[in-house]
Amino acid sequence: MSQVLHTPPPTQAPADDDDLAALAARHGLTVSGARPTLPEYVRELWARRHFITAFATAKLTAQYSQAKLGQVWQVMTPLLNAAVYYFIFGVLLGTKHGVPDYIPFLVTGVFIWTFTQSSIMAGTRAISGNLGLVRALHFPRAALPISFCLQQLQQLMFSMAALVVILLCFGVPVAASWLLAIPALFLQFTFNAGMSMIMARAGARTPDIAQLMPFVLRTWMYVSGVMWSIDKLTKKDHLPHIVTILLETNPAAVYIDLMRYALIDSFHAKALPPHVWAMALFWALLAGVGGFIYFWKAEETYGRG
């Protein structure tokens, strides 16, 4: 009885990655979720500018929708914070002594600081708190932290209206220097957006950062001259020179001082750190451009895992 031996057909060597990539390119296939080039990413982000503004407005409208006073809380919250800080720091600790127009000084500091604080906190949760949106739709993820910063800027506009009333009530006259608030806010928004994107990438990878940030931001607030005058403190001889430089170049303090200089006539230019506008531009470019590139480099990782 003969036995027929069947030889197996020759096996085909698996195609290497280069062959598969060439095959995909030949048929117009691309990697799903691949990071676009930086210029292309900027164009995609600009193309969705209407989504960014609509998303920011919708979040702002919904923020206090369950409260009976509604959008009034957009102004009441920073005003109540300012009242608490005035009682603790201005009255009990006496930081108002030697500071002219202390209430406008304090309220301006609280409003401008709140803009930075809220932008960073919102950015920390921009990706981790919107995973459903990130995973369901294709869009430049930078749109989320930028829209949250825009939301905080819109909220600041309500606060600025209240600030103008406070300034007039305390005898601060309307001046041409008030126009300087526009470039100051633009630079601060650029800085805030960059910091928000940095924290959005960090928060997407490590959600626990959102629990740590309130303590970091509270410490940052206390050294930013929100409730006290940095100029008055740095004139004392007991501070090391390096501490004086750090206090005067602190980005939060720089933007607060710019706004005080623009709005309060008793806050003269000599109270500003040297080259303050150049320093404000430096921080805006460093955080804005650097934060955008840092966020873009991890674009394909958001919403995965």
C-alpha positions as CSV (number, residue, x, y, z in Angstrom):
1,M,0.0,0.0,0.0
2,S,1.6,3.2,-1.1
3,Q,1.5,6.4,0.9
4,V,1.2,9.7,-1.0
5,L,3.1,12.5,0.6
6,H,1.7,16.0,0.1
7,T,4.3,18.7,0.3
8,P,2.9,21.9,1.8
9,P,2.7,24.9,-0.4
10,P,5.6,27.3,-0.1
11,T,4.9,30.0,2.5
12,Q,5.0,33.6,1.5
13,A,7.3,35.8,3.6
14,P,5.3,38.5,5.5
15,A,5.5,42.0,4.1
16,D,7.7,44.3,6.0
17,D,6.5,47.6,7.4
18,D,8.0,49.6,4.5
19,D,6.0,47.5,1.9
20,L,2.8,48.0,3.9
21,A,3.4,51.7,4.2
22,A,4.0,52.0,0.5
23,L,0.8,49.9,-0.2
24,A,-1.3,52.1,2.1
25,A,0.1,55.3,0.5
26,R,-0.6,54.0,-3.0
27,H,-4.3,53.5,-2.1
28,G,-4.6,56.8,-0.2
29,L,-4.7,55.4,3.3
30,T,-3.4,57.3,6.3
31,V,-2.7,56.5,9.9
32,S,-5.8,56.9,12.0
33,G,-5.4,59.7,14.5
34,A,-1.9,60.7,13.3
35,R,-0.6,64.0,14.4
36,P,-0.7,66.6,11.6
37,T,2.2,68.9,10.9
38,L,2.3,72.1,13.0
39,P,1.2,74.4,10.1
40,E,-1.6,72.0,9.2
41,Y,-2.6,71.8,12.9
42,V,-2.8,75.6,13.1
43,R,-5.0,75.7,9.9
44,E,-7.3,73.1,11.3
45,L,-7.6,75.0,14.6
46,W,-8.4,78.3,12.7
47,A,-11.0,76.5,10.6
48,R,-12.8,75.5,13.9
49,R,-12.7,79.0,15.4
50,H,-16.5,79.2,15.4
51,F,-16.7,76.0,17.3
52,I,-14.3,77.3,19.9
53,T,-16.3,80.5,20.5
54,A,-19.6,78.7,20.5
55,F,-18.3,76.0,22.9
56,A,-16.9,78.7,25.3
57,T,-20.2,80.6,25.2
58,A,-22.3,77.5,25.8
59,K,-20.1,76.5,28.8
60,L,-20.4,80.0,30.2
61,T,-24.1,80.0,29.9
62,A,-24.5,76.6,31.5
63,Q,-22.1,77.3,34.4
64,Y,-24.7,78.9,36.6
65,S,-27.9,77.6,34.9
66,Q,-29.0,75.8,38.0
67,A,-28.6,78.8,40.4
68,K,-31.5,81.1,41.0
69,L,-29.4,84.2,40.5
70,G,-28.0,82.7,37.3
71,Q,-25.3,84.7,35.5
72,V,-25.2,87.2,38.4
73,W,-22.8,84.9,40.1
74,Q,-20.2,85.6,37.4
75,V,-19.8,89.0,39.1
76,M,-20.8,88.1,42.6
77,T,-18.2,85.3,43.0
78,P,-15.1,87.5,42.5
79,L,-16.6,90.4,44.4
80,L,-17.3,88.1,47.4
81,N,-13.7,86.8,47.2
82,A,-12.5,90.4,47.2
83,A,-14.6,91.2,50.2
84,V,-13.2,88.3,52.2
85,Y,-9.6,89.3,51.2
86,Y,-10.2,92.9,52.2
87,F,-11.4,91.8,55.6
88,I,-8.5,89.4,56.3
89,F,-5.6,91.1,54.6
90,G,-6.7,94.8,54.4
91,V,-8.3,95.1,57.9
92,L,-6.9,92.3,60.1
93,L,-3.4,92.2,58.6
94,G,-3.2,95.9,57.7
95,T,-1.9,95.5,54.1
96,K,-4.0,98.4,53.0
97,H,-1.9,100.9,54.9
98,G,0.4,102.9,52.5
99,V,-1.5,101.6,49.4
100,P,-3.6,104.4,47.9
101,D,-7.0,103.4,46.4
102,Y,-6.7,100.0,48.2
103,I,-10.2,98.7,47.3
104,P,-9.8,99.3,43.6
105,F,-6.2,98.0,44.0
106,L,-7.5,94.8,45.6
107,V,-10.5,94.2,43.4
108,T,-8.4,94.6,40.2
109,G,-5.9,92.1,41.6
110,V,-8.6,89.6,42.5
111,F,-10.3,89.8,39.1
112,I,-7.1,89.5,37.1
113,W,-5.8,86.7,39.2
114,T,-9.1,84.8,39.0
115,F,-8.8,84.9,35.2
116,T,-5.4,83.1,35.3
117,Q,-6.4,80.8,38.1
118,S,-9.7,79.7,36.4
119,S,-8.0,79.3,33.0
120,I,-5.3,77.0,34.4
121,M,-7.8,74.9,36.5
122,A,-10.2,74.5,33.5
123,G,-7.3,73.6,31.3
124,T,-6.2,70.9,33.7
125,R,-9.5,69.1,33.1
126,A,-9.9,70.1,29.5
127,I,-9.0,66.6,28.1
128,S,-9.7,64.3,31.0
129,G,-13.1,65.9,31.7
130,N,-14.2,65.7,28.0
131,L,-13.1,62.2,27.0
132,G,-16.5,61.4,25.4
133,L,-16.1,64.4,23.1
134,V,-12.5,63.7,22.4
135,R,-13.1,60.0,21.5
136,A,-16.3,60.7,19.5
137,L,-15.2,63.5,17.2
138,H,-12.1,64.4,15.2
139,F,-10.9,68.0,15.8
140,P,-7.7,69.7,17.0
141,R,-7.6,68.9,20.7
142,A,-6.1,72.3,21.4
143,A,-9.6,73.7,20.8
144,L,-10.7,72.5,24.2
145,P,-8.2,74.3,26.5
146,I,-8.3,77.4,24.3
147,S,-12.1,77.5,24.5
148,F,-12.0,77.2,28.3
149,C,-9.7,80.2,28.4
150,L,-12.0,82.1,26.1
151,Q,-14.8,81.2,28.5
152,Q,-12.9,82.7,31.4
153,L,-12.2,85.8,29.3
154,Q,-15.9,86.2,28.7
155,Q,-16.5,85.9,32.4
156,L,-13.8,88.4,33.1
157,M,-15.7,90.9,30.9
158,F,-18.7,90.8,33.3
159,S,-16.3,91.4,36.2
160,M,-14.6,94.3,34.4
161,A,-18.0,96.0,34.1
162,A,-18.4,95.7,37.8
163,L,-14.8,96.9,38.3
164,V,-15.4,100.1,36.3
165,V,-18.4,100.9,38.6
166,I,-16.1,100.4,41.6
167,L,-13.4,102.6,40.2
168,L,-15.9,105.4,39.5
169,C,-17.5,105.0,43.0
170,F,-14.0,105.5,44.6
171,G,-13.2,108.5,42.6
172,V,-10.8,107.0,40.1
173,P,-11.3,109.1,36.9
174,V,-11.7,107.8,33.4
175,A,-8.4,108.2,31.6
176,A,-6.8,107.4,28.3
177,S,-4.6,104.8,30.1
178,W,-7.7,102.6,30.4
179,L,-7.0,101.6,26.7
180,L,-3.8,99.9,27.9
181,A,-6.1,97.3,29.4
182,I,-6.7,95.8,25.9
183,P,-3.1,94.8,25.1
184,A,-2.6,93.8,28.7
185,L,-5.6,91.4,28.6
186,F,-4.5,90.1,25.2
187,L,-1.0,89.2,26.5
188,Q,-2.5,87.7,29.6
189,F,-5.0,85.6,27.5
190,T,-2.1,84.3,25.4
191,F,-0.2,83.4,28.6
192,N,-3.2,81.7,30.1
193,A,-4.0,79.7,27.0
194,G,-0.4,78.4,26.9
195,M,-0.5,77.4,30.5
196,S,-3.9,75.8,30.0
197,M,-2.5,73.7,27.2
198,I,0.5,72.6,29.2
199,M,-1.8,71.6,32.1
200,A,-4.3,69.9,29.7
201,R,-1.5,67.6,28.4
202,A,-0.3,66.9,32.0
203,G,-3.9,66.4,33.3
204,A,-4.7,64.0,30.4
205,R,-1.8,61.8,31.4
206,T,-2.1,62.2,35.2
207,P,-5.6,63.1,36.3
208,D,-4.5,63.5,39.9
209,I,-2.8,66.7,39.0
210,A,-6.3,68.4,39.1
211,Q,-6.4,67.6,42.8
212,L,-3.0,69.1,43.4
213,M,-3.4,72.3,41.4
214,P,-5.6,74.2,43.9
215,F,-2.8,74.1,46.5
216,V,-0.2,75.2,43.9
217,L,-2.4,78.1,42.7
218,R,-3.2,79.2,46.2
219,T,0.5,79.5,46.9
220,W,1.1,81.3,43.7
221,M,-1.7,83.8,44.5
222,Y,-0.1,84.7,47.8
223,V,3.2,85.6,46.2
224,S,1.6,87.5,43.3
225,G,0.7,90.7,45.1
226,V,-3.1,90.2,44.8
227,M,-3.8,91.5,48.3
228,W,-0.6,93.4,49.0
229,S,1.8,95.7,47.3
230,I,5.0,94.0,45.9
231,D,6.6,97.5,45.4
232,K,6.1,98.3,49.0
233,L,7.6,95.0,50.2
234,T,10.6,95.0,47.8
235,K,11.7,98.5,49.1
236,K,12.6,96.9,52.4
237,D,16.2,95.9,52.8
238,H,15.7,92.5,54.4
239,L,14.8,90.7,51.2
240,P,17.5,89.0,49.2
241,H,18.0,90.4,45.7
242,I,17.0,87.2,44.0
243,V,13.7,87.1,45.9
244,T,12.9,90.7,44.8
245,I,13.6,89.7,41.1
246,L,11.4,86.6,41.4
247,L,8.5,88.7,42.9
248,E,8.8,91.4,40.3
249,T,9.0,89.0,37.3
250,N,6.3,86.6,38.5
251,P,4.0,86.5,35.4
252,A,0.8,86.7,37.5
253,A,2.1,89.8,39.3
254,V,3.2,91.3,35.9
255,Y,-0.3,91.1,34.4
256,I,-1.9,92.3,37.6
257,D,0.4,95.3,37.8
258,L,-0.2,96.1,34.1
259,M,-3.9,96.2,34.7
260,R,-3.5,98.3,37.9
261,Y,-1.3,100.7,36.0
262,A,-3.8,101.0,33.2
263,L,-6.9,101.6,35.4
264,I,-5.8,103.2,38.7
265,D,-4.3,106.7,38.4
266,S,-2.5,106.5,41.7
267,F,-0.7,103.4,40.6
268,H,2.2,105.1,38.8
269,A,4.7,103.6,36.4
270,K,7.4,103.7,39.2
271,A,5.4,100.9,40.9
272,L,5.9,98.6,38.0
273,P,8.9,96.3,37.6
274,P,11.5,97.4,35.1
275,H,10.6,96.7,31.5
276,V,7.3,95.3,32.5
277,W,5.7,95.4,29.1
278,A,8.7,93.5,27.7
279,M,8.4,91.0,30.5
280,A,4.6,90.6,29.8
281,L,5.4,89.9,26.2
282,F,8.1,87.4,27.1
283,W,5.8,85.4,29.3
284,A,3.0,85.5,26.7
285,L,5.3,84.2,24.0
286,L,7.0,81.6,26.2
287,A,3.8,80.1,27.6
288,G,1.7,80.7,24.5
289,V,4.0,79.4,21.8
290,G,5.8,76.8,24.0
291,G,2.6,75.5,25.5
292,F,1.0,75.2,22.1
293,I,3.9,73.2,20.7
294,Y,4.1,71.1,23.8
295,F,0.4,70.2,23.6
296,W,0.6,69.5,19.8
297,K,3.4,67.0,20.2
298,A,1.0,64.7,22.2
299,E,-2.0,65.3,19.9
300,E,-2.4,61.6,18.8
301,T,-2.4,60.3,22.5
302,Y,-5.4,62.2,23.8
303,G,-8.4,60.0,24.5
304,R,-6.5,56.8,24.2
305,G,-5.8,54.2,26.8
